[in-house]
């Protein structure tokens, strides 16, 4: 399984990425080591706000690509109301191939 996620940084900015292990990836972002994304080296990672599960890397990458094209306001709306994924991206990807997962 692959996950596409939106992470909130301490400066309230948002970062979008993919991984096979959400807990490990958040830890890597926070540790600021060699596997940290360039963005989260300078914008300290705080928590994963929302994530979707998909069966392979190709699907996860497609969702990531389209999420990165959304503006911050749209991403904030999506975090508050995950059902908006369909209205934001229904003509770009096959929404039913993604399952929103609960992140705490």
Long-range contacts (C-beta under 8 A, 24 or more apart in sequence): 1-53, 1-54, 1-55, 2-53, 2-54, 2-55, 2-56, 2-57, 2-59, 2-60, 3-51, 3-52, 3-53, 3-54, 3-60, 3-101, 4-51, 4-52, 4-54, 4-60, 4-63, 4-64, 4-67, 4-98, 5-48, 5-49, 5-50, 5-51, 5-52, 5-103, 6-48, 6-49, 6-50, 6-51, 6-67, 6-75, 6-78, 6-79, 7-40, 7-45, 7-46, 7-47, 7-48, 7-49, 8-45, 8-46, 8-47, 8-48, 8-49, 9-40, 9-43, 9-44, 9-45, 9-46, 10-43, 10-44, 10-45, 10-46, 11-43, 11-44, 13-43, 13-72, 14-49, 14-72, 14-75, 14-76, 15-39, 15-40, 15-43, 15-45, 16-64, 16-67, 16-68, 16-75, 17-64, 18-57, 18-60, 18-61, 18-63, 18-64, 22-48, 22-51, 22-103, 47-103, 48-103, 49-79, 49-103, 50-78, 50-79, 50-82, 50-100, 50-103, 51-100, 51-101, 51-103, 52-85, 52-98, 52-99, 52-100, 52-101, 53-98, 53-99, 53-100, 53-101, 54-97, 54-98, 54-99, 55-97, 59-97, 59-98, 62-93, 63-89, 63-93, 63-98, 66-92, 66-93
